[in-house]
Amino acid sequence: MTAEHTPTKQSKAKQQPAKQLLQSAASETALSQAAMLWGLGDWPSLLAAAENWNPEHNSALAAYKIAALLQNGDIDQVKAILAASDFDVIDRQLLSKLLIAGVLNSLGKARACSFEHARAQQLFEQSVNIGLPYTAPATLLRARASTQLAQLGLPNIQQHETAPLFNPDTAHFLQSATAFFQDEPALELALADYYQREQRFDQAIVHWQQVSAMLEKDTPQPYYERLKEAYRNVKGFPLGSVEQETLRGDIDKHKLLAAIHAKLEPEFYFEIGVQTGKSLALAKCEALGVDPMPLLNVELSKNAKVITASSDAFFAQKSDMLLSKQVDLAFIDGMHLFEYALRDFINTERHLKPCSLIVIDDIYPGHIDQANRDRCTRAWTGDVWKVKAILQQFRPDLVMLAVDAYPTGLLLITALDPDNTQLEQNYSAIVQEYLSKPLPQAEVVQRDGAVSGKNEQIFKLIDLIKQCKKQGAGAKVIQEKWLELYSRGISQQ
């Protein structure tokens, strides 16, 4: 190489500013390109262009690249860049603006998916103006909206100046979901809440009861309050056919209960399932009623007290104190599901004496559809009929008398044993076994074996109870005397 072609120190010094100028010019061009692609919302093109950038020459380019990756959903790549980079090479002020703009863009997409086109357009415009260093022209604002809708597979906003009503069939969606997630309380809760908000209170009641059936003793009191609200507002349940709504009985249950009160002369009366208070008002003695959602419409005596709580909560928290006196007569008329009535019997018997009397309502549906666990008729007993069968199977020591009372029968039970744990120990197995039982057979609906509400057996039984109480007799004595009293061919049912 000749001397005239050898670079001197002076010539090298002149080349350095020129190189910096070229790099600066290229950087400014790249920045303009990045800003334009950001404004358009063309994230794939922005990221493709970023492959040729050197973020060290312009900290704003690094910010645009990170923001585009986030819009594209490449979170891991963003983390890798942030972990490997010196934060000084990133324009953090611009990145903050771009992140805010990205949130607005995502909100615009969400609004577009709900066909809220006017609001979507506003959000897209706000996103563009925050992310650009200049005021965007109208053409760019419209282009951003079109690009985002195209990425979502939606038509252009201008084609939908009048937004169609977005009205999804929420009930159908939730009902369909229950087929895939059976026995899921959250879905039943969502259905109950949906129907309540839609003021379809009959359906809301069905689903609140389903929630309670699933949660059992863990059902929170606020759920019962919502159920109570539905009962207050319901106009009536859908009426089934004449046959489905059949009711039977030769004596009104309240008339029979009043006669039992008068004959037994209890000193303390306990009731589960107060509702309107009609049966609690029959008590002339000290009385205690428990109901998570009482709907009182009768005046109670000064001796009567109502506890607003589920029976499970009552027995768990208050029964030892409030049932310290001897209960002579107890009436169970709570939730119309057999496992609830069974738990109520187990817990009530624990606080009673052998010569006390328990009466259970709703043991006889008038039609098999009335015994459905999911209420589908106006007259409804649920599957409480199973309790009689369970007691016959697991507690043959009890003295029971089924009565043909109107409208859904009564079951009288005495010769109680507070120390017997058969039902409690086998509770889970019993529930699993009887949940799988089909709807009641004809003999249940026809009330085979039930005595007339006017039959003298009822009052003979009460006389026996009073006599045994006076003598301090135990359950075994009551059983023997009952069998002796009717040993001449009158069978106990």
Order of alpha helices (4+ residues) and beta strands (2+ residues): alpha-alpha-alpha-alpha-alpha-alpha-alpha-alpha-alpha-alpha-alpha-alpha-beta-beta-beta-alpha-alpha-beta-alpha-beta-alpha-beta-beta-alpha-alpha-alpha-beta-alpha-alpha
